[in-house]
Amino acid sequence: MIPTAMLTALRGVLTSPRALKHVVAHAWNPLWLVRNLRRLEADPRKIGRMVQDLQGVIETPADYARWMERHERLDDEALRMQREESAAFGWRPLFSIVVPTYQTPAGILEAFVESVLAQSYSHWELCIADDASPDPRLHGVLERYAAADRRIRVQFRSSNGHIAEATNTALAMATGDYICLMDHDDTIAPNALYEFASLLNQDPDIDFIYSDEDKITPDGKTRYDPFFKPDWSPEYLEACMYTAHFACYRTSIVREVGGFRTAFNGAQDYDFVLRFTEKAGRIAHVPKVLYHWRSIPGSTAASVSSKDYVVDAGVRALSGRAERTGKPDFVRPARYDGCFELRRKVEGAPRVSIVMSATGRPVKECGMSAALPPAERMRTVMEASRYRPLEPVLVLDASRYGPQDGSDEGPEEPQAQSADPIVHVRCAEPDPNPAARRNRGAAAASGEYLLFLDEAVRIITPDWVEAMLSVAQRPGVGAVGAQLLAGNGTLRHAGVVFRDGVPGLVRSGFGDDDPGYFFSTAGQRNYLAVSGACLLVRRDHFLEVGGFDETLAPALADADLCLKLVSRGLRIVYTPQARLQCSSPAALAPTAQEEAFRVKWAGLLRRDPYYSSYFDAAPPNFDLAP
């Protein structure tokens, strides 16, 4: 008998056109079907949530086909103009497109080569290394193309060396200024190389360029699942291979890092990019869909889990990254295929001051009693946290709290009984705003790092401080935010993005098992801001930018602090490795404050580099804008 929950789930799918479209696109893949059936078998209670994910995460509220009609105007006239413009470029870099082939079906191979021949920018060479394909028809197709166009060069390997070795064979044939990587069963947009060449003429010092991408069905007729990527996000790259294809790499650095390593077959591109970006200087992103990844049965485009060795190779590649850039604590697969968790060990034992301010408002969430004194709330946090040394700093409103609430002169809290004595800060002014309270607490703190924390939280991961601190110690990081859940377990904070010049919480209200948009929730990544409800910052950075702006409402003050750090060249990082439940979100800012905020940060917020302009602003869920 079919469970009621499953019937409800099926009804939800059958009544959703977009859900049906997704199922139709993937149903031919038995691995996709088996994986989802196993999910249902493992935990029937998650059926409803799986369908909710199907409808709210994988789908987009705007039709991608309509998006293409609106944004991709590549008719014959547009391509003719690109050819004329690129012919007059002051610098015409030579792009070497490096591709290994093996047993590629003739039709798919021809589609790949034809997409290169269709480029509006003509200064390229195609270097193909066939990895000893036994089918002679494949040789015939490649020889025909090589004879027809001198820019196409082919080498037939005598033995099969697998993908990394075959790629190195193709790489050895390259003579270009930049190396471009493709797979033998994928295609590129006709303007792909033009976009790269145009960008390099604006900035010839760029070492690495990557683009947006989507997937195509095996027959090549339908494009779907677009990936509109953020600008360069080094922390995101340590969570997943997000740059992927189509990308180009300065050839001199490719030679310097030694090309591809056979020990990482399956994740050879990931290992290569991790090593390349450690040497690269300037990195750029073209926010256009230039690559079409063919989703065929057994391919990584269809499912990373279809190739178990890919995950193992990815873990080893990231482990090497951690060893080269610090002392690794652990590298492991996340709970979603293709996503990883990397953590470096905390360097030394820096003191972290937890700054918590008590407002006097009732606390109704996170399992805390509304009558629990502020000092007890702080002790609960301390007891649930593994890291030491911690310095608890409690900011109290003197008009609301007296000694009985936990001050150092009160009888209920003898300091000698506490392993981590609380530093009390009393605000004499009536009803000081949150930014002022945090600044007072920071002034009284002695820690090298300041960890601002909402007054009502429940710690989910005991190593939350280590997770945040290990990131904050990375060169160039300004502030770190955690994954925050509401009392009902839904997401409250998984990063902050800006549209129309004001901050918004990403995917707020989604389930706690939400992977996000291409692991935006499940993976560590960069944003322009994170919530001050749980924010870690170096004390010297905090003081250099003047702390929180006390004239702003909480949400804007949090964002303002982060933007001040960004304006100094520092990165903001969201990490889901630190998970907490918190009380209510920051109150909305008055309209007048929003306008002043927009004016102040107009230059920096012309566009959010980590949230595509193609996405809807309200709510900021990575959904295509209508």
Residue, then its C-alpha position, 0 to 999 in steps of 0.5 A: m500500500i502506498p503511504t499517504a505521504m508519498l501520494t501527497a508528494l506525487r500529487g505535488v509533482l504532478t501538479s507542478p509543470r516545472a517539477l514535471k519538466h525536471v523529472v522529464a529531463h532526468a528520468w532517462n538516467p537510471l542513477w538519478l531514479v535509483r538515488n531518489l528512490r533510495r532517499l524515499e526508502a531511507d526516510p519516508r518522512k523526508i518525502g514532502r521535503m524532497v518534493q519541496d526541494l524539487q519545487g523550490v530549489i531545482e526549479t526556477p520561477a522564471d522559464y529559462a527558455r524565456w530568459m535565453e530569448r531575452h538575454e542571448r541575442l546572438d543572431d547573424e548580425a551580432l556575430r558579424m559585428q563581433r568578428e569585425e570588432s575582434a579583428a581590430f583588437g589591439w591584442r589578439p591573444l591566441f587561445s589553445i582549446v585543449v581537449p582529450t577524446y575517447q570513444t566519443p559518439a560521432g554526432i556529439l564529437e561533431a557538435f563539439v568541433e562545430s561549436v569551436l568552428a562557429q566562434s566569432y573570434s578566430h584566433w584560436e587553435l584546437c588541440i585534440a588528443d585521442d586516448a587510444s579510442p578503439d573505434p576507427r570511425l572516431h579517427g576518421v571524424l577527427e582527421r577530416y576536421a584536421a584536414a579541413d582547418r589548419r587550426i585543428r591539430v590531432q594526436f592519436r595516442s598509442s595507449n590509453g592513459h586516462i583523462a589526465e594523461a590524455t589532457n597533458t598530451a593535448l596540452a603539449m601541443a598548445t602554443g597559445d597565450y591562454i589554455c581553454l579546457m573543454d570536454h569532448d561531449d560539450t559545446i561552447a557558445p559562438n561568442a565564448l572566445y570573443e568575450f575572453a579576448s574582449l576582457l583581456n584587451q581591457d585588462p591584459d594582466i588577467d591570469f584566469i577567466y571563467s564563465d557561467e554555464d548550463k546543461i544540455t540534454p543528450d540530444g543537444k536540443t534542450r538547455y536547462d539548469p543554468f549556473f550563474k556563478p559569483d565573481w571570484s570566491p576562493e572560499y567557494l572553490e574550497a567547497c566545490m569545483y564551481t569555476a568548471h568550464f568554460a575557462c581560460y588559463r594563462t599558459s605560462i602559469v599552466r606550465e609552472v604548475g605542471g599541468f594535470r596529475t594522473a593521481f587525481n583522475g576524475a577530479q583532475d580539473y579540480d586539482f589543477v584549478l586549486r593549484f593554478t589559483e594559488k599562483a594566479g594574480r588577477i581572476a575574472h568572471v564573465p557573467k554569461v552562459l558560454y558553456h553547455w555541459r552535456s548531461i549523458p548517462g554516467s557523466t559528472a554533469a548528470s550526477v557526481s555520485s555516478k562516479d565514486y572515484v570523483v569524490d575520493a579524488g576531490v577529497r585528495a585534491l582539497s587535502g593537498r590544497a590544505e597542506r599547501t596553504g596551512k595545516p589541515d584539520f580535516v577534508r571530507p565530503a559534505r552531505y551533498d554530492g559534489c560539495f566538500e568541507l575543508r577546515r584548517k587547524v586554528e593557528g595558536a590559541p588566540r583569545v576570542s571575546i564573545v560579545m553578547s548584549a541583553t536587551g531585556r526582551p522576552v526570549k521565546e526561541c531556541g529552548m531558552s526560558a524567557a526568564l533566564p538571566p542574561a548571565e545564564r544565557m552566556r554560561t549556556v553558550m560557554e558550556a556548549s562551546r569547545y574552544r578555549p580561551l574564550e572571554p565572555v563579555l555581557v553588555l547590560d542596559a543599566s536601566r533594565y538590569g540590576p545586580q540580581d541579573g548577573s553583574d559582578e557585584g551580585p550575590e548570584e554570580p561569584q566570579a571565583q566559581s566560573a572558569d570563564p569569568i564574565v566581563h560585564v559592561r553597563c550602558a548607562e544611557p537609556d535604551p542604547n541601540p544594538a550597534a552601540r551596545r556591541n561597540r561598548g562590549a568590543a571596547a571592554a573586550s581583550g580578545e584578539y578576535l571579537l565574536f558578536l552573538d545574539e542574546a538568545v542562541r543555542i549552539i548546534t555544533p560544539d566546534w562552531v568557534e573553531a570553524m569560524l576562527s580557522v577561516a578568520q585566520r586566512p589571509g585576506v578574510g575580514a569577517v566570518g558568519a555562521q549558518l543560523l537556524a530559526g526555532n522551527g529549524t528553518l534557515r534564518h541566515a546563510g549569507v547576505v546579498f544586496r539588490d537595489g542597494v539594501p541587504g537581504l537574507v539568502r534563502s531564509g525560511f528554507g528547510d535545514d537540509d537545503p543544499g542551496y543554489f549550487f551548494s550556496t547553503a551547504g558550502q562555504r563561500n564569499y558574500l559582501a556581508v553576513s549577519g551580526a547575529c553571529l559574526l567573527v572579526r579580528r579586533d584590529h580590523f574592527l577598530e580600523v573601520g570604526g566598529f558598528d555605525e551607531t546611527l543605523a538600524p541593526a540589519l544595516a549596521d551589520a552590512d555597513l561593518c562588512l562593507k567597510l571591511v570589503s572596501r579595504g580589500l578584505r573578504i567576507v565568508y559564510t561557513p555552514q560548518a558553524r551552526l546555531q539557532c538564534s532568536s528573532p532576525a534584525a528589525l527592518a531599517p527605516t526607509a530614510q536609513e535605507e536611502a542614506f545607506r544606498v547613497k553611502w555605498a552606491g559605488l560598491l553596490r552597483r552590483d553584487p559580485y556574489y549574486s547575479s543580476y539575473f536573480d530576483a531580489a525579493p526574496p533573494n533565493f537565487d531564483l531567476a527574476p521574472 
